[in-house]
Amino acid sequence: MQLSVIILNYNVRYFLELCVLSVQKAIQNLEAEIIVIDNNSSDDSCAMMQQRFPNVKLIQNAANSGFPKGNNIGVAEAKGEYICILNPDTVVAEDTFEKVLAFAKKQTNLGIVGCKLIDGTGNFLPECKRGIPTPWVAFTKIFGLYKFFPNASLFNKYYAQHLSENQTGKVEILVGAFMVMQRELYTDLGGFDEKCFMYSDDIDLSYMALQNGKSNYYFHETTVIHYKGESTVKDGTYMKRFQEAMNFFYKKHFKVSVFFSLFMKIGIVFFSFVKMFQGKSKPKSQPNSYILISEDEALWEKLQQKLQKNIARALLENGKIVFSQTFSKDKKVEIILDLNYLSFKNAITFLEENKNNSFTFKLLPIASDFIIGSNSSSDRGEVINL
């Protein structure tokens, strides 16, 4: 078997459904399997999986055992030569795995491969390629020096800014939302360290691959949507676990002075407070208008009744989505992309090409009765049942 896709789920039933649908399309030309591990979700994630995807291997954990242990359980059941650790709040293109595997097989001393990630508004997520957060690199991140000196190697290592978002190359650290590697390497490294509940496990695994003489790569030729933070409410518990995770990584890999320990403690508290407040829900303003990209008349009528709005429509012409009107940037326009009509790749490309403050996006998954999306990388997503 070529590939095992490992998806660890916790209380994101609708995002999980969208994710698995996209993965099914992406493995059609491969000898591959999907393994979903559920960390004792309280929504109906497992019931949905059993009803909608009866042929997908589902592992139901009796407790939320954390990101490392949950993924380790899944990989233990995997049969693929390669594995992909994939978040449930992601959407892959039909050719994502074929492209990544073709790239991976050409490398020597292959470590981990990551890819280009965008959020639900089409904006690039810089954390999909990073440097080792050494004390100095952590300092440049906490105090934002990488923003002021993006081209200076002394300051730009945190987000691996020696590579642009559209440039493939070696990097040190990759994000756990999308990681492809040989299953043998994962096993040799001992998998994710279960002493870390979450948040620094991907840094740790990437770093261990480097320590074992492997090369990690950022691969820009495929793009994956990552609706960030869907499994995590950024409250006091989040802040505590984020601090614990960073402390875990530093204690495991670095000898640090008392001064540095104090600096990191102050920095982590500050940084985690920022993240916590970024993640608080914000009032969602309603769009001024909607556009449906679909040829389904019944769907168009159903959406107009549900949203109580007149909805414009757009169609594909020669593989491109064509609007019949232009839109002012001061008007909020929500675009609904019907994945029964568009490919996942069409939808992902459309988000990238139309990232704009006046546009928000919702996806209608294949043969589903809801639309889903996120208007911010620091806010929870939105599901509208039809």
C-alpha positions in Angstrom: 0.0 0.0 0.0 1.3 3.5 -0.9 -0.3 5.8 1.6 -2.2 5.8 4.9 -4.0 9.1 5.7 -4.3 9.5 9.5 -7.0 11.9 10.7 -7.4 12.6 14.4 -10.8 14.1 15.2 -12.2 15.8 18.3 -15.6 17.5 18.1 -15.4 18.8 14.6 -18.1 16.6 12.9 -18.8 18.8 10.0 -15.2 19.7 9.2 -14.4 16.0 9.4 -17.0 15.1 6.9 -15.7 17.7 4.5 -12.1 16.6 5.1 -12.8 12.9 4.5 -14.7 13.7 1.3 -11.7 15.6 -0.1 -9.3 12.8 0.9 -11.5 10.2 -0.8 -11.2 12.1 -4.0 -7.5 12.6 -3.5 -6.6 8.9 -3.1 -8.8 7.6 -6.0 -5.7 6.9 -8.1 -3.6 5.5 -5.3 -3.4 2.4 -3.3 -4.3 4.1 -0.1 -6.4 4.0 3.1 -8.0 6.5 5.5 -7.8 5.9 9.2 -9.9 8.2 11.4 -9.2 8.2 15.2 -11.8 9.9 17.4 -10.7 11.2 20.7 -14.0 10.7 22.5 -16.0 13.4 20.8 -19.3 14.5 22.3 -20.8 15.5 19.0 -22.0 12.9 16.5 -18.7 12.5 14.7 -18.6 8.8 15.0 -22.2 8.2 14.1 -21.6 10.4 11.0 -18.5 8.4 10.0 -20.3 5.0 10.5 -23.2 6.2 8.4 -21.5 8.2 5.7 -18.1 6.4 5.4 -18.7 2.8 6.5 -15.6 1.6 4.6 -13.2 4.0 6.4 -11.4 2.5 9.4 -12.7 4.3 12.5 -11.0 4.0 15.9 -13.0 5.3 18.8 -10.9 6.2 21.9 -12.6 6.1 25.2 -10.9 9.4 26.3 -9.3 12.4 24.8 -5.8 11.1 24.9 -4.2 14.1 23.2 -2.7 14.7 19.7 0.4 12.6 20.0 -1.1 9.4 21.4 -4.2 9.6 19.2 -2.0 9.8 16.1 0.3 7.1 17.4 -2.7 4.8 17.7 -3.7 5.5 14.1 -0.2 5.0 12.7 0.1 1.6 14.6 -2.8 0.4 12.4 -1.5 1.9 9.1 -0.2 -0.3 6.3 1.0 2.4 3.8 4.7 2.9 2.9 4.0 6.6 3.5 1.7 8.2 6.1 0.1 11.6 6.1 -0.8 13.2 9.4 -3.8 15.3 8.5 -6.0 17.6 10.6 -9.7 17.1 10.3 -10.2 20.8 9.6 -8.4 20.6 6.3 -9.4 20.3 2.6 -7.0 18.7 0.1 -7.1 18.9 -3.7 -7.6 15.9 -5.9 -3.9 15.8 -6.9 -2.4 16.7 -3.5 -1.1 13.3 -2.5 0.0 12.3 -6.0 2.1 15.5 -6.2 3.6 15.2 -2.7 4.4 11.5 -3.0 6.1 12.0 -6.4 8.2 14.8 -4.8 9.0 12.7 -1.8 10.2 9.7 -3.8 12.8 11.8 -5.6 14.5 12.9 -2.3 17.4 11.3 -0.5 17.5 11.1 3.3 13.8 12.2 3.3 12.4 13.5 6.5 9.0 15.1 6.6 7.2 16.9 3.7 4.8 19.7 4.3 2.8 21.8 1.8 1.3 25.2 1.3 -1.5 25.9 3.7 -4.1 28.7 3.4 -6.9 29.6 5.8 -10.6 29.8 5.0 -10.2 33.2 3.5 -7.5 32.2 1.1 -4.6 33.7 3.0 -1.3 32.0 3.3 -0.5 30.5 6.7 3.2 31.2 7.5 3.4 28.5 10.2 3.4 25.8 7.5 7.2 26.3 7.2 9.3 27.3 10.2 12.7 27.3 11.7 13.8 25.6 14.9 12.6 27.9 17.8 16.0 28.3 19.4 16.2 30.9 22.2 17.2 33.6 19.7 14.6 32.6 17.1 11.9 32.5 19.8 13.0 36.0 20.8 12.6 37.3 17.2 9.1 35.8 17.1 7.8 37.0 20.4 9.0 40.6 19.7 8.0 40.6 16.1 11.4 41.3 14.7 10.8 38.9 11.7 8.1 41.4 10.5 10.6 44.4 10.5 13.5 42.5 8.9 11.9 39.8 6.6 15.0 39.5 4.4 17.6 39.4 7.2 18.8 35.9 8.0 19.4 37.0 11.6 15.7 37.7 12.2 13.7 35.7 9.6 14.2 32.1 10.7 11.0 31.6 12.7 8.8 31.4 9.5 11.6 30.2 7.3 11.5 33.3 5.3 14.5 32.3 3.2 11.7 30.6 1.1 8.7 32.4 -0.2 5.3 30.8 0.0 5.7 29.8 -3.7 9.1 28.3 -3.4 9.9 24.6 -2.6 12.9 23.9 -0.5 14.4 22.6 2.7 13.0 23.8 6.0 13.5 22.7 9.6 10.0 22.6 11.2 6.7 21.6 9.7 3.1 21.9 11.1 1.1 18.9 12.3 -1.9 19.9 10.2 -0.2 18.2 7.2 2.8 16.0 7.4 3.9 13.3 5.0 6.7 10.9 5.7 7.7 7.3 5.4 5.9 5.2 8.0 9.3 3.6 8.8 10.7 7.0 9.7 7.8 7.7 12.0 8.3 4.4 13.8 12.1 4.9 14.0 11.6 8.3 15.6 9.1 6.8 18.1 6.2 8.8 16.7 4.9 11.8 18.5 6.1 12.1 22.1 3.1 11.3 24.2 4.6 13.3 27.2 3.4 16.3 25.2 -0.4 16.6 25.1 -0.4 18.9 22.1 1.0 22.1 20.4 4.8 21.4 20.3 4.5 17.8 19.1 5.0 18.7 15.5 8.1 20.9 16.3 9.5 18.0 18.3 8.9 15.4 15.6 10.4 17.7 12.9 13.4 18.4 15.1 14.0 14.7 15.8 14.0 14.0 12.0 16.7 16.5 11.6 18.7 15.0 14.4 18.5 11.7 12.6 20.2 13.2 9.5 17.0 13.6 7.5 15.9 16.6 5.5 12.5 18.2 5.9 10.9 20.0 2.9 8.2 22.6 2.3 6.5 21.8 -1.0 4.6 24.6 -2.6 3.1 22.9 -5.6 -0.1 21.9 -3.9 -2.3 23.9 -1.6 -4.5 22.7 1.3 -7.1 24.7 3.2 -6.6 24.6 7.0 -9.5 26.0 9.0 -7.3 26.8 12.1 -8.2 26.1 15.7 -11.5 24.2 15.1 -10.7 21.5 17.7 -9.6 24.0 20.4 -11.4 26.6 22.4 -8.7 29.2 23.2 -9.5 29.6 26.9 -7.5 29.3 30.1 -6.9 25.6 29.5 -5.5 26.4 26.1 -3.1 28.9 27.5 -1.9 26.4 30.2 -1.3 23.7 27.6 0.5 26.0 25.3 2.9 27.0 28.0 3.4 23.4 29.0 4.1 22.4 25.4 6.8 25.1 24.8 8.4 24.2 28.2 8.4 20.6 27.2 10.3 21.3 23.9 12.9 23.5 25.5 13.5 21.2 28.5 13.8 18.2 26.1 16.2 19.7 23.6 18.0 22.7 25.0 20.2 23.5 28.0 19.0 26.8 29.2 20.1 29.3 31.8 18.0 30.7 34.6 17.9 34.1 32.8 16.6 32.4 29.6 14.1 30.3 31.5 12.7 33.5 33.1 12.6 35.2 29.7 10.8 32.3 28.1 8.3 32.1 30.9 7.4 35.8 30.4 7.4 35.4 26.6 5.2 32.3 26.7 2.7 33.9 29.0 2.5 37.0 26.8 2.3 35.0 23.6 -0.3 32.6 24.9 -2.4 35.5 26.2 -2.3 37.0 22.7 -3.4 33.7 21.1 -6.1 33.2 23.7 -7.7 36.7 23.0 -7.2 36.3 19.2 -9.2 33.1 19.4 -12.2 34.6 21.2 -15.4 34.6 19.2 -16.2 37.9 17.5 -19.6 39.0 16.3 -20.2 37.8 12.8 -21.5 40.5 10.5 -23.9 39.4 7.8 -22.8 39.6 4.2 -24.4 42.3 2.0 -24.9 39.8 -0.8 -24.3 36.2 -1.8 -23.1 34.4 -4.9 -23.7 30.7 -5.5 -21.2 28.9 -7.8 -23.4 26.0 -9.0 -25.6 24.9 -11.8 -28.1 23.4 -9.4 -31.4 25.3 -9.6 -33.0 23.5 -6.7 -30.0 24.4 -4.5 -30.2 28.0 -5.5 -33.9 28.2 -4.5 -33.2 26.4 -1.2 -30.4 28.7 -0.2 -32.5 31.8 -1.0 -35.2 30.5 1.3 -32.8 29.6 4.1 -30.7 32.8 4.0 -33.7 35.1 3.1 -31.6 36.8 0.5 -31.5 37.1 -3.2 -28.5 35.1 -4.4 -26.6 35.8 -7.6 -25.0 32.9 -9.5 -21.8 32.2 -11.3 -20.7 29.3 -13.5 -17.5 27.7 -14.8 -16.4 28.8 -18.2 -13.3 27.1 -19.7 -12.4 25.9 -16.2 -12.6 29.5 -14.7 -15.3 30.9 -12.5 -16.8 33.9 -14.2 -18.9 36.6 -12.5 -21.5 38.5 -14.3 -20.9 41.6 -12.2 -18.2 43.5 -10.3 -18.2 44.1 -6.5 -17.2 47.1 -4.4 -14.5 46.4 -1.8 -16.6 48.0 0.9 -19.4 45.5 0.4 -19.2 42.1 2.1 -19.9 39.4 -0.4 -20.2 35.7 0.7 -19.4 33.2 -2.1 -20.8 29.7 -1.7 -18.9 27.1 -3.7 -20.9 23.9 -4.6 -18.5 21.0 -4.5 -21.0 18.8 -6.4 -20.2 21.2 -9.3 -16.7 22.3 -8.6 -13.6 20.1 -7.9 -11.9 20.6 -4.6 -8.9 21.9 -6.5 -11.2 24.5 -8.3 -12.4 25.7 -4.9 -9.0 25.9 -3.3 -7.6 27.8 -6.3 -10.6 30.1 -6.2 -9.9 31.0 -2.5 -6.3 31.7 -3.2 -7.0 33.9 -6.3 -9.8 35.8 -4.6 -8.6 36.5 -1.1 -10.0 39.9 -0.5 -11.4 41.7 2.6 -14.8 42.0 1.0 -15.1 38.2 0.2 -15.9 35.4 2.6 -16.3 31.8 1.5 -18.5 28.8 2.3 -18.2 25.3 0.8 -21.1 23.0 0.2 -19.7 19.4 0.5 -20.6 16.7 -1.9 -24.0 15.2 -1.3 -24.3 17.1 2.0 -27.0 19.4 3.5 -24.8 22.1 5.1 -22.4 24.8 4.1 -19.2 25.4 6.0 -16.3 27.8 6.2 -14.4 30.3 8.3 -14.0 34.0 8.0 -10.8 34.3 10.0 -7.8 32.2 10.9 -8.2 33.2 14.5 -11.9 32.5 14.9 -14.1 29.4 15.0 -15.7 28.4 11.7 -19.4 28.5 10.8 -21.8 25.7 9.8 -25.2 26.5 8.3 -27.5 23.5 8.0 -29.8 23.7 5.0 
